[in-house]
Amino acid sequence: MRAVATAKASAFDPLVAETALRGLAAPRKTLPPHLLYDPEGCRLFEAITTLPEYYVTRTELALLRQVGPELRARIGRGASVVEYGAGSATKAALLLSALEAPAAYVPLDIAEGAVKASAREIRARFPAVAVHPQVCDFNRRIALPPLPAPLLGFFPGSTIGNLDTEAALAFLGAVRASLGQGARFLVGVDLPKSPAVLIPAYDDAAGVTAAFNLNLLHRLNREAAADFDLARFSHQAVWNVAESRIEMHLRSDTAQSVSVAGETIHFSAGESIHTENSYKRAPEAFQAMARETGWRPEAVWQDPQGLFSLHLLAA
């Protein structure tokens, strides 16, 4: 999961409608996770990050504080930080504070609101840092502005867990091509652990994650001319042990038909829409992926409970 902010949509969005229809017409209905992050989705995700069950954010923040001095020594003075999937600037600010005289910050995201929000906060907190916001699809190779070396890519929050192996390899390769030889890449990776810990993190007792997932149907009603009845759908979090991933689904509680952009979508009772994956990868598994895409694993840090890891890769 990741937090982003988008401009408030007020009318039909043909791209959202096209994306939704493509996924809902598939033999196994699915919707891309980026649709979860409209303004209300962003608000709900920020609430999720503070829940007692959701260990990811607080564990990663603690790790960043812990490894800050080592990162400062490894990266050197005057670094340019390129953040992939910029949303909340909290982690970027923590990283910039740890580095020695950082020179530049480049927030990247497909959501313009997320990029502007991160840029605004970093400019206010670090007036000496040059900020170059860029609205783009960060899963592709990106032409970065001229930046002072050394370059440090930053991909926190275990957002890479939203990508299956093929997509994660493509992403890692694209980042290496964009950052270039000599760059480093700091990546947050969630670790495999007991379902007793994982399931509550994605299906909390207060129902915030359920509201976050169901809000996707609200968005389709608003932006894709859909008529989902949210009372007839339920949030599901499933641990897929074979794939080492948490899956989020929206289950149709009854047989029903829904209109989306003028097209009728049929659901059988119990059929679900797969909305998000969160892969949990052991350090050796992630390092093997990094090597396959031309990165050299330089360091890995884990919290004492073995919940989360930070990887520093070198190009």
TORKOL-4160 file (C-alpha; in steps of 0.2 Angstrom, whole numbers, padded with zeros to 4 digits, m for minus):
315
<pt num="1" X="0000" Y="0000" Z="0000"/>
<pt num="2" X="0005" Y="0018" Z="m0002"/>
<pt num="3" X="m0002" Y="0035" Z="0002"/>
<pt num="4" X="m0005" Y="0047" Z="m0012"/>
<pt num="5" X="m0016" Y="0062" Z="m0015"/>
<pt num="6" X="m0026" Y="0066" Z="m0030"/>
<pt num="7" X="m0036" Y="0081" Z="m0036"/>
<pt num="8" X="m0054" Y="0079" Z="m0032"/>
<pt num="9" X="m0064" Y="0071" Z="m0047"/>
<pt num="10" X="m0081" Y="0079" Z="m0050"/>
<pt num="11" X="m0087" Y="0070" Z="m0066"/>
<pt num="12" X="m0085" Y="0055" Z="m0077"/>
<pt num="13" X="m0067" Y="0050" Z="m0081"/>
<pt num="14" X="m0066" Y="0040" Z="m0097"/>
<pt num="15" X="m0049" Y="0033" Z="m0092"/>
<pt num="16" X="m0055" Y="0027" Z="m0075"/>
<pt num="17" X="m0070" Y="0019" Z="m0084"/>
<pt num="18" X="m0060" Y="0011" Z="m0097"/>
<pt num="19" X="m0048" Y="0004" Z="m0084"/>
<pt num="20" X="m0063" Y="m0003" Z="m0074"/>
<pt num="21" X="m0071" Y="m0011" Z="m0088"/>
<pt num="22" X="m0055" Y="m0020" Z="m0094"/>
<pt num="23" X="m0053" Y="m0027" Z="m0077"/>
<pt num="24" X="m0071" Y="m0032" Z="m0073"/>
<pt num="25" X="m0073" Y="m0040" Z="m0090"/>
<pt num="26" X="m0058" Y="m0052" Z="m0086"/>
<pt num="27" X="m0062" Y="m0070" Z="m0082"/>
<pt num="28" X="m0056" Y="m0066" Z="m0064"/>
<pt num="29" X="m0062" Y="m0049" Z="m0060"/>
<pt num="30" X="m0048" Y="m0037" Z="m0055"/>
<pt num="31" X="m0045" Y="m0018" Z="m0053"/>
<pt num="32" X="m0028" Y="m0010" Z="m0052"/>
<pt num="33" X="m0023" Y="m0004" Z="m0035"/>
<pt num="34" X="m0019" Y="0014" Z="m0040"/>
<pt num="35" X="m0038" Y="0016" Z="m0041"/>
<pt num="36" X="m0039" Y="0014" Z="m0022"/>
<pt num="37" X="m0031" Y="0031" Z="m0020"/>
<pt num="38" X="m0043" Y="0045" Z="m0023"/>
<pt num="39" X="m0044" Y="0059" Z="m0010"/>
<pt num="40" X="m0055" Y="0049" Z="0002"/>
<pt num="41" X="m0044" Y="0033" Z="m0001"/>
<pt num="42" X="m0029" Y="0043" Z="0003"/>
<pt num="43" X="m0037" Y="0049" Z="0019"/>
<pt num="44" X="m0042" Y="0032" Z="0024"/>
<pt num="45" X="m0025" Y="0025" Z="0020"/>
<pt num="46" X="m0017" Y="0038" Z="0031"/>
<pt num="47" X="m0028" Y="0032" Z="0045"/>
<pt num="48" X="m0023" Y="0014" Z="0042"/>
<pt num="49" X="m0005" Y="0018" Z="0044"/>
<pt num="50" X="m0009" Y="0023" Z="0062"/>
<pt num="51" X="m0019" Y="0008" Z="0067"/>
<pt num="52" X="m0011" Y="m0004" Z="0080"/>
<pt num="53" X="m0013" Y="m0019" Z="0068"/>
<pt num="54" X="m0004" Y="m0010" Z="0054"/>
<pt num="55" X="0015" Y="m0013" Z="0058"/>
<pt num="56" X="0022" Y="m0007" Z="0041"/>
<pt num="57" X="0023" Y="0012" Z="0043"/>
<pt num="58" X="0029" Y="0013" Z="0061"/>
<pt num="59" X="0042" Y="m0001" Z="0058"/>
<pt num="60" X="0049" Y="0007" Z="0043"/>
<pt num="61" X="0050" Y="0024" Z="0051"/>
<pt num="62" X="0060" Y="0016" Z="0066"/>
<pt num="63" X="0072" Y="0007" Z="0054"/>
<pt num="64" X="0075" Y="0023" Z="0044"/>
<pt num="65" X="0079" Y="0032" Z="0061"/>
<pt num="66" X="0090" Y="0018" Z="0066"/>
<pt num="67" X="0100" Y="0016" Z="0050"/>
<pt num="68" X="0101" Y="0035" Z="0046"/>
<pt num="69" X="0120" Y="0037" Z="0052"/>
<pt num="70" X="0125" Y="0022" Z="0042"/>
<pt num="71" X="0116" Y="0029" Z="0026"/>
<pt num="72" X="0124" Y="0046" Z="0029"/>
<pt num="73" X="0141" Y="0038" Z="0029"/>
<pt num="74" X="0138" Y="0026" Z="0014"/>
<pt num="75" X="0129" Y="0039" Z="0003"/>
<pt num="76" X="0141" Y="0054" Z="0006"/>
<pt num="77" X="0138" Y="0073" Z="0004"/>
<pt num="78" X="0126" Y="0082" Z="m0008"/>
<pt num="79" X="0115" Y="0068" Z="m0013"/>
<pt num="80" X="0100" Y="0069" Z="m0024"/>
<pt num="81" X="0085" Y="0059" Z="m0018"/>
<pt num="82" X="0073" Y="0052" Z="m0031"/>
<pt num="83" X="0057" Y="0046" Z="m0023"/>
<pt num="84" X="0046" Y="0034" Z="m0032"/>
<pt num="85" X="0028" Y="0034" Z="m0028"/>
<pt num="86" X="0029" Y="0050" Z="m0018"/>
<pt num="87" X="0014" Y="0053" Z="m0006"/>
<pt num="88" X="0016" Y="0058" Z="0012"/>
<pt num="89" X="0033" Y="0067" Z="0013"/>
<pt num="90" X="0036" Y="0060" Z="0031"/>
<pt num="91" X="0048" Y="0046" Z="0026"/>
<pt num="92" X="0057" Y="0057" Z="0013"/>
<pt num="93" X="0059" Y="0071" Z="0026"/>
<pt num="94" X="0067" Y="0058" Z="0038"/>
<pt num="95" X="0079" Y="0052" Z="0024"/>
<pt num="96" X="0084" Y="0069" Z="0019"/>
<pt num="97" X="0087" Y="0074" Z="0038"/>
<pt num="98" X="0099" Y="0059" Z="0039"/>
<pt num="99" X="0109" Y="0063" Z="0024"/>
<pt num="100" X="0123" Y="0076" Z="0024"/>
<pt num="101" X="0118" Y="0092" Z="0015"/>
<pt num="102" X="0107" Y="0084" Z="0002"/>
<pt num="103" X="0106" Y="0094" Z="m0014"/>
<pt num="104" X="0090" Y="0089" Z="m0023"/>
<pt num="105" X="0073" Y="0080" Z="m0021"/>
<pt num="106" X="0063" Y="0073" Z="m0035"/>
<pt num="107" X="0046" Y="0066" Z="m0030"/>
<pt num="108" X="0038" Y="0055" Z="m0044"/>
<pt num="109" X="0020" Y="0049" Z="m0045"/>
<pt num="110" X="0006" Y="0048" Z="m0058"/>
<pt num="111" X="m0005" Y="0058" Z="m0046"/>
<pt num="112" X="m0002" Y="0076" Z="m0048"/>
<pt num="113" X="m0009" Y="0080" Z="m0031"/>
<pt num="114" X="0003" Y="0068" Z="m0023"/>
<pt num="115" X="0018" Y="0076" Z="m0032"/>
<pt num="116" X="0013" Y="0094" Z="m0028"/>
<pt num="117" X="0010" Y="0090" Z="m0009"/>
<pt num="118" X="0027" Y="0081" Z="m0007"/>
<pt num="119" X="0036" Y="0095" Z="m0016"/>
<pt num="120" X="0027" Y="0109" Z="m0006"/>
<pt num="121" X="0031" Y="0100" Z="0011"/>
<pt num="122" X="0050" Y="0097" Z="0007"/>
<pt num="123" X="0052" Y="0115" Z="0000"/>
<pt num="124" X="0045" Y="0121" Z="0017"/>
<pt num="125" X="0056" Y="0110" Z="0028"/>
<pt num="126" X="0072" Y="0110" Z="0017"/>
<pt num="127" X="0074" Y="0127" Z="0009"/>
<pt num="128" X="0092" Y="0123" Z="0003"/>
<pt num="129" X="0086" Y="0107" Z="m0006"/>
<pt num="130" X="0081" Y="0110" Z="m0025"/>
<pt num="131" X="0065" Y="0101" Z="m0028"/>
<pt num="132" X="0060" Y="0095" Z="m0045"/>
<pt num="133" X="0042" Y="0087" Z="m0045"/>
<pt num="134" X="0038" Y="0076" Z="m0059"/>
<pt num="135" X="0021" Y="0069" Z="m0064"/>
<pt num="136" X="0024" Y="0052" Z="m0072"/>
<pt num="137" X="0021" Y="0033" Z="m0072"/>
<pt num="138" X="0036" Y="0028" Z="m0062"/>
<pt num="139" X="0035" Y="0010" Z="m0067"/>
<pt num="140" X="0043" Y="0015" Z="m0084"/>
<pt num="141" X="0060" Y="0022" Z="m0087"/>
<pt num="142" X="0060" Y="0040" Z="m0083"/>
<pt num="143" X="0070" Y="0054" Z="m0090"/>
<pt num="144" X="0076" Y="0063" Z="m0074"/>
<pt num="145" X="0082" Y="0081" Z="m0074"/>
<pt num="146" X="0101" Y="0085" Z="m0072"/>
<pt num="147" X="0105" Y="0081" Z="m0054"/>
<pt num="148" X="0120" Y="0082" Z="m0044"/>
<pt num="149" X="0128" Y="0065" Z="m0039"/>
<pt num="150" X="0127" Y="0054" Z="m0030"/>
<pt num="151" X="0109" Y="0049" Z="m0034"/>
<pt num="152" X="0099" Y="0039" Z="m0022"/>
<pt num="153" X="0082" Y="0032" Z="m0027"/>
<pt num="154" X="0070" Y="0029" Z="m0013"/>
<pt num="155" X="0055" Y="0017" Z="m0014"/>
<pt num="156" X="0047" Y="0016" Z="0004"/>
<pt num="157" X="0032" Y="0008" Z="0011"/>
<pt num="158" X="0034" Y="m0009" Z="0003"/>
<pt num="159" X="0025" Y="m0003" Z="m0012"/>
<pt num="160" X="0036" Y="m0015" Z="m0022"/>
<pt num="161" X="0025" Y="m0028" Z="m0014"/>
<pt num="162" X="0010" Y="m0022" Z="m0025"/>
<pt num="163" X="0020" Y="m0029" Z="m0040"/>
<pt num="164" X="0021" Y="m0047" Z="m0045"/>
<pt num="165" X="0038" Y="m0054" Z="m0049"/>
<pt num="166" X="0037" Y="m0050" Z="m0068"/>
<pt num="167" X="0032" Y="m0032" Z="m0064"/>
<pt num="168" X="0044" Y="m0030" Z="m0050"/>
<pt num="169" X="0059" Y="m0035" Z="m0061"/>
<pt num="170" X="0053" Y="m0023" Z="m0075"/>
<pt num="171" X="0052" Y="m0009" Z="m0062"/>
<pt num="172" X="0069" Y="m0013" Z="m0054"/>
<pt num="173" X="0077" Y="m0013" Z="m0072"/>
<pt num="174" X="0068" Y="0003" Z="m0076"/>
<pt num="175" X="0074" Y="0012" Z="m0061"/>
<pt num="176" X="0092" Y="0006" Z="m0064"/>
<pt num="177" X="0091" Y="0013" Z="m0081"/>
<pt num="178" X="0084" Y="0030" Z="m0075"/>
<pt num="179" X="0096" Y="0032" Z="m0061"/>
<pt num="180" X="0112" Y="0026" Z="m0070"/>
<pt num="181" X="0128" Y="0019" Z="m0066"/>
<pt num="182" X="0135" Y="0023" Z="m0048"/>
<pt num="183" X="0117" Y="0026" Z="m0041"/>
<pt num="184" X="0110" Y="0018" Z="m0026"/>
<pt num="185" X="0092" Y="0013" Z="m0022"/>
<pt num="186" X="0084" Y="0011" Z="m0005"/>
<pt num="187" X="0069" Y="0000" Z="m0005"/>
<pt num="188" X="0057" Y="m0005" Z="0009"/>
<pt num="189" X="0052" Y="m0024" Z="0008"/>
<pt num="190" X="0039" Y="m0032" Z="0019"/>
<pt num="191" X="0044" Y="m0049" Z="0026"/>
<pt num="192" X="0034" Y="m0065" Z="0026"/>
<pt num="193" X="0027" Y="m0069" Z="0043"/>
<pt num="194" X="0012" Y="m0077" Z="0052"/>
<pt num="195" X="m0005" Y="m0075" Z="0045"/>
<pt num="196" X="m0010" Y="m0070" Z="0063"/>
<pt num="197" X="0000" Y="m0054" Z="0061"/>
<pt num="198" X="m0003" Y="m0051" Z="0042"/>
<pt num="199" X="m0022" Y="m0054" Z="0041"/>
<pt num="200" X="m0027" Y="m0041" Z="0055"/>
<pt num="201" X="m0015" Y="m0028" Z="0047"/>
<pt num="202" X="m0026" Y="m0029" Z="0031"/>
<pt num="203" X="m0043" Y="m0032" Z="0040"/>
<pt num="204" X="m0042" Y="m0022" Z="0056"/>
<pt num="205" X="m0055" Y="m0023" Z="0070"/>
<pt num="206" X="m0061" Y="m0005" Z="0067"/>
<pt num="207" X="m0065" Y="m0008" Z="0049"/>
<pt num="208" X="m0054" Y="0006" Z="0042"/>
<pt num="209" X="m0046" Y="m0006" Z="0029"/>
<pt num="210" X="m0063" Y="m0012" Z="0024"/>
<pt num="211" X="m0069" Y="0006" Z="0021"/>
<pt num="212" X="m0053" Y="0009" Z="0011"/>
<pt num="213" X="m0056" Y="m0005" Z="m0001"/>
<pt num="214" X="m0075" Y="m0002" Z="m0002"/>
<pt num="215" X="m0071" Y="0016" Z="m0006"/>
<pt num="216" X="m0065" Y="0010" Z="m0023"/>
<pt num="217" X="m0083" Y="0006" Z="m0028"/>
<pt num="218" X="m0088" Y="0024" Z="m0022"/>
<pt num="219" X="m0075" Y="0030" Z="m0035"/>
<pt num="220" X="m0082" Y="0020" Z="m0049"/>
<pt num="221" X="m0099" Y="0026" Z="m0045"/>
<pt num="222" X="m0093" Y="0044" Z="m0046"/>
<pt num="223" X="m0080" Y="0043" Z="m0060"/>
<pt num="224" X="m0086" Y="0027" Z="m0071"/>
<pt num="225" X="m0105" Y="0030" Z="m0071"/>
<pt num="226" X="m0107" Y="0014" Z="m0061"/>
<pt num="227" X="m0121" Y="0009" Z="m0049"/>
<pt num="228" X="m0112" Y="m0002" Z="m0036"/>
<pt num="229" X="m0122" Y="m0005" Z="m0020"/>
<pt num="230" X="m0109" Y="m0005" Z="m0007"/>
<pt num="231" X="m0120" Y="m0014" Z="0005"/>
<pt num="232" X="m0120" Y="m0030" Z="m0006"/>
<pt num="233" X="m0101" Y="m0031" Z="m0006"/>
<pt num="234" X="m0089" Y="m0036" Z="0008"/>
<pt num="235" X="m0070" Y="m0033" Z="0011"/>
<pt num="236" X="m0059" Y="m0049" Z="0011"/>
<pt num="237" X="m0041" Y="m0050" Z="0016"/>
<pt num="238" X="m0033" Y="m0067" Z="0011"/>
<pt num="239" X="m0016" Y="m0074" Z="0014"/>
<pt num="240" X="m0010" Y="m0084" Z="m0002"/>
<pt num="241" X="0004" Y="m0094" Z="0005"/>
<pt num="242" X="0009" Y="m0102" Z="m0011"/>
<pt num="243" X="0012" Y="m0084" Z="m0018"/>
<pt num="244" X="0018" Y="m0077" Z="m0002"/>
<pt num="245" X="0006" Y="m0062" Z="m0003"/>
<pt num="246" X="m0009" Y="m0054" Z="0005"/>
<pt num="247" X="m0024" Y="m0052" Z="m0007"/>
<pt num="248" X="m0037" Y="m0039" Z="m0005"/>
<pt num="249" X="m0054" Y="m0043" Z="m0013"/>
<pt num="250" X="m0071" Y="m0036" Z="m0014"/>
<pt num="251" X="m0084" Y="m0050" Z="m0013"/>
<pt num="252" X="m0101" Y="m0050" Z="m0020"/>
<pt num="253" X="m0112" Y="m0056" Z="m0006"/>
<pt num="254" X="m0126" Y="m0060" Z="m0018"/>
<pt num="255" X="m0129" Y="m0064" Z="m0037"/>
<pt num="256" X="m0131" Y="m0047" Z="m0045"/>
<pt num="257" X="m0128" Y="m0036" Z="m0060"/>
<pt num="258" X="m0120" Y="m0019" Z="m0060"/>
<pt num="259" X="m0119" Y="m0006" Z="m0073"/>
<pt num="260" X="m0102" Y="0002" Z="m0077"/>
<pt num="261" X="m0101" Y="0015" Z="m0090"/>
<pt num="262" X="m0116" Y="0008" Z="m0099"/>
<pt num="263" X="m0110" Y="m0010" Z="m0098"/>
<pt num="264" X="m0118" Y="m0023" Z="m0088"/>
<pt num="265" X="m0106" Y="m0033" Z="m0076"/>
<pt num="266" X="m0113" Y="m0049" Z="m0069"/>
<pt num="267" X="m0108" Y="m0056" Z="m0052"/>
<pt num="268" X="m0112" Y="m0073" Z="m0045"/>
<pt num="269" X="m0114" Y="m0075" Z="m0026"/>
<pt num="270" X="m0097" Y="m0075" Z="m0018"/>
<pt num="271" X="m0087" Y="m0069" Z="m0033"/>
<pt num="272" X="m0074" Y="m0056" Z="m0030"/>
<pt num="273" X="m0065" Y="m0042" Z="m0037"/>
<pt num="274" X="m0046" Y="m0043" Z="m0034"/>
<pt num="275" X="m0041" Y="m0026" Z="m0029"/>
<pt num="276" X="m0023" Y="m0027" Z="m0022"/>
<pt num="277" X="m0008" Y="m0039" Z="m0019"/>
<pt num="278" X="0005" Y="m0036" Z="m0006"/>
<pt num="279" X="0019" Y="m0048" Z="m0008"/>
<pt num="280" X="0030" Y="m0053" Z="0007"/>
<pt num="281" X="0048" Y="m0057" Z="0001"/>
<pt num="282" X="0062" Y="m0064" Z="0011"/>
<pt num="283" X="0079" Y="m0054" Z="0010"/>
<pt num="284" X="0087" Y="m0067" Z="m0001"/>
<pt num="285" X="0072" Y="m0068" Z="m0013"/>
<pt num="286" X="0072" Y="m0049" Z="m0015"/>
<pt num="287" X="0091" Y="m0049" Z="m0017"/>
<pt num="288" X="0090" Y="m0062" Z="m0031"/>
<pt num="289" X="0078" Y="m0051" Z="m0040"/>
<pt num="290" X="0089" Y="m0036" Z="m0038"/>
<pt num="291" X="0104" Y="m0045" Z="m0045"/>
<pt num="292" X="0094" Y="m0051" Z="m0060"/>
<pt num="293" X="0091" Y="m0033" Z="m0065"/>
<pt num="294" X="0109" Y="m0027" Z="m0063"/>
<pt num="295" X="0108" Y="m0021" Z="m0045"/>
<pt num="296" X="0121" Y="m0026" Z="m0032"/>
<pt num="297" X="0114" Y="m0028" Z="m0015"/>
<pt num="298" X="0125" Y="m0018" Z="m0003"/>
<pt num="299" X="0116" Y="m0019" Z="0014"/>
<pt num="300" X="0100" Y="m0025" Z="0021"/>
<pt num="301" X="0093" Y="m0020" Z="0038"/>
<pt num="302" X="0078" Y="m0028" Z="0048"/>
<pt num="303" X="0069" Y="m0024" Z="0064"/>
<pt num="304" X="0072" Y="m0035" Z="0079"/>
<pt num="305" X="0055" Y="m0043" Z="0077"/>
<pt num="306" X="0058" Y="m0048" Z="0059"/>
<pt num="307" X="0043" Y="m0038" Z="0052"/>
<pt num="308" X="0051" Y="m0027" Z="0039"/>
<pt num="309" X="0067" Y="m0024" Z="0029"/>
<pt num="310" X="0076" Y="m0010" Z="0021"/>
<pt num="311" X="0088" Y="m0014" Z="0006"/>
<pt num="312" X="0102" Y="m0003" Z="m0001"/>
<pt num="313" X="0106" Y="m0008" Z="m0019"/>
<pt num="314" X="0120" Y="m0001" Z="m0029"/>
<pt num="315" X="0121" Y="0001" Z="m0048"/>
